[in-house]
Amino acid sequence: MQWPTFNVRPYVCGGIGHLDEAVLETLRGAGPRVRPAVQSGHAALFSSSPLPPYRRDERGWAFAWGERKPGGAAPWNAQWITVAETYETPGLIDDGERITLHAGGLGLVDVYYLFRGGALYFSSLLEPLLSLARTPYEINWDAWASIIQLTFPLRDDTPYTQVKRLAGASALVFDRASGRISVERMLPRWLREEPYEAGRTAGEILEILHEVYKELDGRPLLVPVSGGYDSRLLCSVAVARGADVESWTTSPDDGTDTDIVFAKAITRELGVRHRVIPQDAAAYPDDALAAARRLEFLTPHHAWYTPFAREVHRAGRTLVDGLAGGPLLKNFMVSGAALEASNQAERKAALLGSLALGSPSTPFLSERAEEWITDSVGHAFTQSTSMLNGHRAELPLSVLHTRTARGIARSPVNLVGPEVSFTAPFIHPDFFDAALSVGVNRKDQGRFYRELLYAANPRVAALPSTNVVKQPLARVPLRSAAAPAREYGHRMLTLVADAVPSLLSEQLHTVIAEGPDGLTRFNGWNDRFWVRGLVLFGAWLGDYEDRLPDLTPPWT
């Protein structure tokens, strides 16, 4: 296994509860090299680099390992959720009575865990925990249902039943008095304090964004610019503040290079040094497999981002990422049907319909598999978003807590984050709360976002955008549909067809039997995403075939 290089955010592992030293030693040896940060009677924390506590006294200690962490001596009566939601960081806290392992407010930085004996063992990578799991592994088909249909898992699911992911705003707590470990979930700030419409203007929101940027003063910045709203806003603010800025663009492999064309105009207007990172169709199979393995097979997204991330690792600049801008500022993934729904069930169904893949040009799944997967995903989505029911910002928060946190955040957090510092200004607490207070109706069809862009830089705001394309799209060849990608995809789909034949429709079995060139018919938007999800499943089967059980799925 090729581990990421944890230069900025450390790799951590450890345990809480009635720990077994032999099990801890196995966990330590199964991942990147670590050193002790703390070892006590009921807690152990190991880190790939020195990890000083942000609080330590005769009562206990507290650690955090996100990029933003508490400074100084935080009071002991501050709850773990305060650290989680303010700094979006996981951490481990011993207050003398309880030992608490917590995730961040949204859960962007991964914490995986597994129960064994009277203890809980955790890691910021999934793979090392598998050294403690039973072999053959027990497959979590619910996780794969969501990955295939939504492109990301839901709840605390991973592909393995024994290993879970600690959800945002959640903690696992060992109580010394009872000797038991329990799950604790708390409402993060944006749910405790429902952000009623405050009538904020675009200018006021922009001022808050400038304040957030003050934390970056003096740092050389890399602001990737596409043709959309998020990146041009972030780059406009960086330039207005006089920052040392470079901007890069690459093709998202969407069948056009409109991003590159529009980005050149934006960066030329801003006077920013601009570079285009090329993509190589011949390298696509290696890029796709590298992204799949690095993201531990949890999403088929980001193959296109792999060559870009490699260059970022060499840049020596802080990456400024537009994570969460779409849901917070322009109702991204929130359809008109969701806005107009008259009850909770309709609202949920409309939102899930926006997040799920659309129908492919030909059935990809067998009828029985599709029925089971649809039911599984619907149930999981309802559970994952239940805490948001009735909230004024239920729709954008549902996108943030599912798609953003579990799928989209992987590019800055997992492909860039360990090696290079990144910042996501839109999830800074001050900006997040202010943007969330703007009602979804004001954001409909991007109206409020355009006001914000014009407040930031009217000339840049007026340039064509991929959010509202103002010129014909020139078609370019897809890397993911070129001959090398077809050959790779066919090999992975063949693995799926052989291992789990009942997953696929007869039509897809026929296409696979035709060979790699049979995949040339799948160039539509929905088709491409269905192929990527099933190819990811095949890649996982290929990597883990010697550790997987009989692959009889639940729908047979």
KAHU-V725271 format. One record per backbone hydrogen bond with DSSP energy under -0.5 kcal/mol. NH is the residue of the N-H (numbers start at 1). CO is the residue of the C=O. If there is no record, write none. Layout:
# KAHU-V725271
nh/co
NH/CO
NH/CO
This chain:
# KAHU-V725271
nh/co
3/1
6/4
7/5
7/418
8/418
10/8
13/46
14/122
15/44
16/120
17/42
18/118
19/17
21/19
24/20
25/21
26/22
27/23
28/24
29/25
30/26
30/27
31/28
35/47
37/45
38/45
40/43
44/15
45/38
46/13
47/35
48/11
54/62
55/62
57/60
61/94
62/55
63/92
65/90
69/67
74/72
78/75
82/79
83/79
84/80
85/81
86/82
87/83
88/84
91/102
92/63
93/100
94/61
95/98
99/174
100/93
100/98
101/172
102/91
102/100
103/170
105/84
110/108
112/123
113/164
114/121
116/119
119/116
120/16
121/114
122/14
123/112
124/12
129/126
130/126
130/127
131/128
132/129
133/130
136/547
137/547
139/137
140/159
141/139
144/140
145/141
146/142
147/143
148/144
149/145
150/146
151/146
151/147
152/146
153/298
157/154
161/138
164/113
164/162
165/156
166/111
167/165
168/106
169/104
170/167
171/184
172/101
173/182
174/99
175/173
175/180
176/97
176/174
179/175
180/175
182/173
184/171
186/169
191/188
192/188
193/189
194/192
196/194
205/201
206/202
207/203
208/204
209/205
210/206
211/207
212/208
213/209
214/210
214/211
215/212
216/213
217/214
219/216
221/244
222/318
223/221
223/246
224/222
225/248
226/224
232/228
233/229
234/230
235/231
236/232
237/233
238/234
239/235
240/236
241/237
242/239
243/238
245/243
246/221
247/273
249/275
251/277
254/256
257/474
261/257
262/258
263/259
264/260
265/261
266/262
267/263
268/264
269/265
270/266
271/267
272/267
273/245
275/247
277/249
277/275
278/276
281/279
283/280
284/281
287/283
288/284
289/285
290/286
291/287
292/288
293/289
294/290
295/291
296/293
297/292
298/295
303/300
305/302
306/302
306/303
309/305
310/306
311/307
312/308
313/309
314/310
314/311
315/312
316/312
318/220
319/317
319/421
320/222
321/319
321/423
325/322
328/324
329/325
330/326
331/327
332/326
334/331
335/333
339/335
340/336
341/337
341/338
347/343
348/344
349/345
350/346
351/347
352/348
353/349
354/350
355/351
356/352
357/149
366/503
370/366
371/367
372/368
373/369
374/370
375/371
376/372
377/373
378/374
379/375
380/376
381/377
382/378
383/379
384/380
385/381
386/383
388/385
389/386
391/388
394/391
397/393
398/394
399/395
400/396
401/397
402/398
402/399
404/399
405/400
406/402
407/403
408/403
409/404
410/407
411/408
413/409
414/410
415/410
415/411
416/411
417/412
419/416
420/416
423/319
427/424
428/425
432/428
433/429
434/430
435/431
436/432
437/433
438/434
438/435
439/437
442/439
443/439
444/440
444/441
446/443
447/444
448/442
450/446
451/447
452/448
453/449
454/450
455/451
456/452
457/453
461/457
462/458
463/460
465/468
466/227
475/473
476/255
481/478
482/479
486/482
487/483
488/484
489/485
490/486
491/487
492/488
493/489
494/490
495/491
496/492
497/493
498/494
499/495
500/496
503/500
504/500
504/501
505/364
509/505
510/506
511/507
512/508
513/509
514/510
514/511
515/512
518/515
519/516
520/517
521/518
522/519
523/521
528/524
529/525
530/526
531/527
532/528
533/529
534/530
535/531
536/532
537/533
538/534
539/535
540/536
541/537
542/538
543/539
544/540
545/541
547/544
548/544
548/545
549/137
552/550
553/551
556/553
